[in-house]
Amino acid sequence: MIGPATLLLLVALGGANASPCQASQELFQTAIEGLRADLAAYKQCIDRSNGRDDCSTEYADLDLAQDRYETAVAELAKRCR
């Protein structure tokens, strides 16, 4: 099931003229970029923390990015058969 935020992102990325598959591909690329950025931020936090930061904020961002990635993968599989 598509959540409201994902649906809005699909519309914003794909516009009215894009096919559902194209919109899903764009959502997937956006999800990959977000996942890479959040992974880098989490790694950077771990590398710099020296035991003073549990990096839970960065991990929560990474976890959310993973959820978005999973949604994008499911949408891609459903709309680009």
Secondary structure, DSSP 8 states (H G I E B T S, - for coil): ---HHHHHHHHHHHTTTS-HHHHHHHHHHHHHHHHHHHHHHHHHHHHHHTTS---HHHHHHHHHHHHHHHHHHHHHHHH--
